[in-house]
Amino acid sequence: MIFAEKAESLPLSSIKIQDSFWFEYIRLVKDVIIPYQWDVLNDRVPDTVKSYCIHNFKVAAGDVKGEFHGAVFQDTDVAKWLEAVAYTLEVYPDKKLEALADETIELIEKAQSEDGYLNTYFTIKEPKCRWQNLMEGHELYTAGHMIEAAVAYYKATGKRRFLDVVMRLADAIDEQFGPEDGKCHGYPGHQEIELALVKLYHVTEINKYLRLARYFIDARGKGENYFLQEEKRPSFKHIFPELRGYDPVYSQSHLPVREQDEAVGHSVRAVYMYCAMADLAYETKDEALMNTCVKLWDNMVNKRMYITGGIGSSGILERFTTDYDLPNAENYSETCASIGLALFGKRMAEITKDASYMEVVERALYNTVLSGIAFDGKSFFYVNPLEVWPDNCMSHTSKEHVKPVRQKWFPVACCPTNISRTLASLGQYLYFQEKNKLYVNLFIPNKTKVILNQTEFNLELKTKFPFENKIELNIKACESKKSAIYIRVPEYARNYYILINGKLYEEMYIEKGYAVIERVFHEDKIEIMFEAPAEYARANPKVRADSGKTAIIKGPLVYCLEETDNGDNLASIYADTGQGLTECYDEEMLDGVLVVLGKGKKIKSFGWEDNKLYKTMKPELEDITFKAIPYCFWCNRQPGEMIVWLKELM
Amino acid sequence: MIFAEKAESLPLSSIKIQDSFWFEYIRLVKDVIIPYQWDVLNDRVPDTVKSYCIHNFKVAAGDVKGEFHGAVFQDTDVAKWLEAVAYTLEVYPDKKLEALADETIELIEKAQSEDGYLNTYFTIKEPKCRWQNLMEGHELYTAGHMIEAAVAYYKATGKRRFLDVVMRLADAIDEQFGPEDGKCHGYPGHQEIELALVKLYHVTEINKYLRLARYFIDARGKGENYFLQEEKRPSFKHIFPELRGYDPVYSQSHLPVREQDEAVGHSVRAVYMYCAMADLAYETKDEALMNTCVKLWDNMVNKRMYITGGIGSSGILERFTTDYDLPNAENYSETCASIGLALFGKRMAEITKDASYMEVVERALYNTVLSGIAFDGKSFFYVNPLEVWPDNCMSHTSKEHVKPVRQKWFPVACCPTNISRTLASLGQYLYFQEKNKLYVNLFIPNKTKVILNQTEFNLELKTKFPFENKIELNIKACESKKSAIYIRVPEYARNYYILINGKLYEEMYIEKGYAVIERVFHEDKIEIMFEAPAEYARANPKVRADSGKTAIIKGPLVYCLEETDNGDNLASIYADTGQGLTECYDEEMLDGVLVVLGKGKKIKSFGWEDNKLYKTMKPELEDITFKAIPYCFWCNRQPGEMIVWLKELM
């Protein structure tokens, strides 16, 4: 592969998402989630676990006396909160919120050690143990999130204070780590800083940050495993006893990264690392690394991904397992992992300009990422099963980790703040630009300004997608100049065509999944039309868990059945896929939703009243009509059973 | 319930099991398993985990210098081995084997402390920690197995040496534990000694052993949980760190036993306790306790038992979970738990003389107990799943505990010796006697002597059951006297009738599942005839895991499909239950087995060659004939996939 110039997201400040499927969530971030999460970080939300995150910074800063509380990576909660604040400020300037962020940054700065080190856990609790337990200490992971937040805040506000803090931190890390003699030859137990350092390099143009990111990626998995070396040291103390007898596969450090060809280990660690690999492959024109990214992507999305864009099928240590092992009720599919999948897919799409990556990104965003948050913005899923039987989600089943209702907060609270920074930065997925080419990736209503061919283009995209499949893109170019607009042709789209100013655009051709419109634009109305009816999907027969089953999809949306609409024992429902599905917009339900009705049968409990467990009697079926709603909206009404993969009448 | 006189097993010495389905296993115990397990206990079997069991006794006895190795309950391996030896000697006297047992008993005696204490782990490794960690130390559990072995050895040989050892041990325990002031008010973390003490009471007629058993049952779960008290002590050291933050439900100590009405916690602990509860209910005419036993049995077998007689559906801590939670691929269903279920069922049947208990006992014995051992007698299943996809039984799935092939030995090796003592004592399940009534429970060929009405009866039972359903029972009574023979009418039997001396016995009536034959016997031939064709069974629709599925059963046997006969991806097979099943005896396969052939369909992989994970295409089905073999015989040929519950074409 020869590296062409990559395409890149437009600045968030240039994109305003409009009233739509997504807008309600983005409004939530600003109006509800950011204030709510600030309260959580300050331990002001009753009836849930305490965060202690701000408390820890105050202690480290010497403002209050006290102990450290929470997980070793507790600092990242405020980092991701600040990152969400930054993205939000970029689109919606807000003096009061900015002042709060500034105060918080001041506190963080005060908690930073003179030598640049920044981590409240180690500063308060284990000051002598800095960098001694990379396997579990999450110091580099935490630093990575700080750097990401600071870069975002700098881009949003132009203020350097936070950026200076993380540059001192990155400098301290650079002094500590590297291939040179006398430096520590370790690498992060939880990848994250690698992609953050690439971001820091982009805003500062300081080469050593890129070099350090590359060192972390290159050193990983080479020679004797660094974490096993750590674990052997007599002074080594486990922070997570469950990791005793460490398995390097868990952190993708079992092999040099270029030799990896299967998505393995902890899924969030994996995708964060793949993001950095893609970044570095492009920045350093490293073909071998890019090929590895392609192989890992293919393995992940073609053999180890749920139809909802969930990854990490094991509830034990949040891991990938084997090809086609996709159990529906006891899986993990962490919200953060799908966010990481979207981040990786976005990078791959930018580099390759191949729309197939955005197909997966869209699937992850519309399903597992969005299901992570409730309509009220105040409760969250960490784990995203495709089938829930609440009575059975109990300790000592394989489903102990599955929460049948969204939680107000978590002892390990990576997901809620990750969702908010993702929603706040959703604009980055909408468009890519490479010189005079504009790529339209997602069908989310927005108003955007972009400079193509030195000319300002004002775009307005209108649609009721994903509930309707008509997209109107109005373009006003200040000067009439030739440009190219690449509009994604989703794999689920049928009879895709484009009208320009009301006339069929016959010159259209498809390039890597994008419909190319190359012309002189002035004031034009582009209408993108396709069909994406609700339909039944099936999994590869090698997926034992979905064998003989069918899921309902409509465009990027996966649908599910809930107990509240369909009664209990959803596992006993058969879809009669010979009969069609009916789409029906319900304005009342869930603030307006396209429900899908299907025909099928349900196993009757008739004949089992005697409470026997086994009989020879064949069960009787009764005709039913079932109602499905988008998976991302599940559990916003009565809690209860939920199912994605229905049995199919054969 | 008013307690009538209970029925009891005949002495093992009076029963000789003949050539049959079971005989090969019983021969194995004598000729292969006992010698093999002796080699294991002496660390002479290569390529497997070392037992160190005999080594530990030698160290404790002062015969060799060394450390303790193995699990805290390692002593029980030799105890259960001796118990199996005792049962075997009772039927097949063998001087050489008896001499080896005597030597072993001498070693055990030498390892006993002067005060009667006997446990090599605590004697060698933690002499100051006796009785300090009842939660995890397994001292009372280990003592229980020693007592059971000694009672069996005394009954088999009449030799008192071992019995004296365990009486000193039991006396020491009685001095330590009890409701009196100054005694420890604890109870076993793993129940077992309770039922053993009842056995010791029966052979010694010493009341205090019964009293001690009753104390342990009565004290359990009352007041502040004893194990939580232990865990709070500053000196408390965990032996099993995974039990930190102890859950009393795990050991059924969360409630007084009489208040328990659901089978919960660790399944082996549960059923061993239920055995003792049934024993004590009968011995002390305790109706409340008996009612509790009935409730627990009903909950267990009607809501929490696999069709194979497996119990304990959770792979996490080998536990019961919730009603109808019976996952097939990630379950535990420990072999020992099914043995315990059989022991409990036998006791309930003896007390109630209700054949329905034996129905479950038979199911457990023919399926999960028997599947625990390979045809060669040298490898064992601990975990008994109903569906195995070997590639997926790996660390970090919910199936890490599932071994797709039988193992030579285990670090925790309770099951292999439990299987051998169960096979060696199989005779105890065949007949029960109450005064002049003889109950015939199982259809296993045998020759037996029994005294009914002061007259010796010689019985010979001939059958090819479970592959054929004609049972011939020849009776020779020395004197012609009136007696009653109760012959079990299995729930799976159709068109059951009895011929006596070639003529239909029309006076037959059914009492609690037994066909009663009351007459003057002299030299009579009783023929028991019924139909029990291979047929399709279904689970209660509340069992989500089996919803829309069907299993093949024939009499007590559950059948399964193996990859070696049916290709891979067994999950993609549908049974066409509208078409019949064909039974076919195959002399070559598996040393002679009745295979069952069925018609069905299999999902074709056609159309998935492009390796996509999800599509809208409906899969195509192809017609197949599938071959099923008894579940207990699975994995005696090529290892591979196995499945019990097939999808049913609806």
Contacts between the chains, C-beta under 8 A, distances in Angstrom:
chain1	res1	chain2	res2	distance
A	241	B	241	7.0
A	247	B	395	7.5
A	301	B	613	7.1
A	302	B	611	5.8
A	302	B	612	6.7
A	302	B	613	5.2
A	303	B	613	6.6
A	305	B	613	6.5
A	307	B	613	7.9
A	307	B	614	5.2
A	313	B	397	7.9
A	314	B	396	5.0
A	314	B	397	5.5
A	314	B	398	7.2
A	315	B	398	6.4
A	316	B	396	4.9
A	316	B	397	7.1
A	316	B	398	6.8
A	316	B	400	7.3
A	317	B	396	5.7
A	319	B	396	4.7
A	321	B	392	7.0
A	321	B	394	6.7
A	321	B	396	6.2
A	321	B	397	4.8
A	322	B	391	5.6
A	322	B	392	5.7
A	322	B	394	6.5
A	322	B	397	7.5
A	325	B	392	5.1
A	325	B	397	6.4
A	327	B	398	7.2
A	330	B	330	7.3
A	330	B	398	5.4
A	389	B	544	5.9
A	391	B	322	5.5
A	391	B	325	8.0
A	392	B	321	6.9
A	392	B	322	5.7
A	392	B	325	5.1
A	392	B	544	7.8
A	394	B	321	6.7
A	394	B	322	6.5
A	395	B	247	7.4
A	396	B	314	5.0
A	396	B	316	4.9
A	396	B	317	5.7
A	396	B	319	4.7
A	396	B	321	6.3
A	397	B	313	7.9
A	397	B	314	5.4
A	397	B	316	7.1
A	397	B	321	4.8
A	397	B	322	7.6
A	397	B	325	6.4
A	398	B	314	7.2
A	398	B	315	6.3
A	398	B	316	6.8
A	398	B	327	7.2
A	398	B	330	5.3
A	398	B	398	3.7
A	400	B	316	7.3
A	535	B	616	5.2
A	536	B	616	6.4
A	536	B	618	7.4
A	537	B	614	5.3
A	537	B	615	6.7
A	537	B	616	5.3
A	538	B	614	7.2
A	538	B	615	6.1
A	538	B	616	7.2
A	538	B	617	6.6
A	538	B	618	6.6
A	538	B	619	5.9
A	539	B	613	6.5
A	539	B	614	5.7
A	540	B	608	5.2
A	540	B	611	7.7
A	540	B	612	6.7
A	540	B	613	5.3
A	540	B	614	7.4
A	540	B	615	8.0
A	541	B	569	6.5
A	541	B	572	5.2
A	541	B	603	4.8
A	541	B	604	7.6
A	541	B	605	5.4
A	541	B	608	6.2
A	541	B	619	6.0
A	542	B	569	6.8
A	542	B	605	7.6
A	542	B	608	7.7
A	543	B	613	7.4
A	544	B	389	5.9
A	544	B	392	7.9
A	544	B	569	7.2
A	544	B	571	4.1
A	544	B	572	7.9
A	547	B	569	7.5
A	547	B	571	4.5
A	547	B	572	4.9
A	547	B	603	6.4
A	547	B	647	7.5
A	548	B	572	7.1
A	548	B	574	7.1
A	548	B	603	6.6
A	548	B	647	5.2
A	551	B	614	8.0
A	553	B	616	7.8
A	569	B	541	6.4
A	569	B	542	6.7
A	569	B	544	7.2
A	569	B	547	7.5
A	571	B	544	4.1
A	571	B	547	4.5
A	571	B	548	8.0
A	572	B	541	5.2
A	572	B	544	7.9
A	572	B	547	4.9
A	572	B	548	7.1
A	574	B	548	7.0
A	574	B	650	6.3
A	577	B	618	6.3
A	601	B	650	7.1
A	603	B	541	4.7
A	603	B	547	6.4
A	603	B	548	6.6
A	604	B	541	7.6
A	605	B	541	5.4
A	605	B	542	7.6
A	608	B	540	5.2
A	608	B	541	6.3
A	608	B	542	7.7
A	611	B	302	5.8
A	611	B	540	7.7
A	612	B	302	6.7
A	612	B	540	6.7
A	613	B	301	7.1
A	613	B	302	5.2
A	613	B	303	6.6
A	613	B	305	6.5
A	613	B	307	7.9
A	613	B	539	6.5
A	613	B	540	5.3
A	613	B	543	7.4
A	614	B	307	5.2
A	614	B	537	5.3
A	614	B	538	7.2
A	614	B	539	5.7
A	614	B	540	7.4
A	614	B	551	8.0
A	615	B	537	6.8
A	615	B	538	6.1
A	615	B	540	8.0
A	616	B	535	5.3
A	616	B	536	6.4
A	616	B	537	5.3
A	616	B	538	7.2
A	616	B	553	7.8
A	617	B	538	6.6
A	618	B	536	7.4
A	618	B	538	6.6
A	618	B	577	6.3
A	618	B	648	7.6
A	619	B	538	5.9
A	619	B	541	6.0
A	621	B	650	6.2
A	647	B	547	7.5
A	647	B	548	5.2
A	648	B	618	7.6
A	649	B	650	6.0
A	650	B	574	6.3
A	650	B	601	7.0
A	650	B	621	6.2
A	650	B	649	6.0
A	650	B	650	7.5
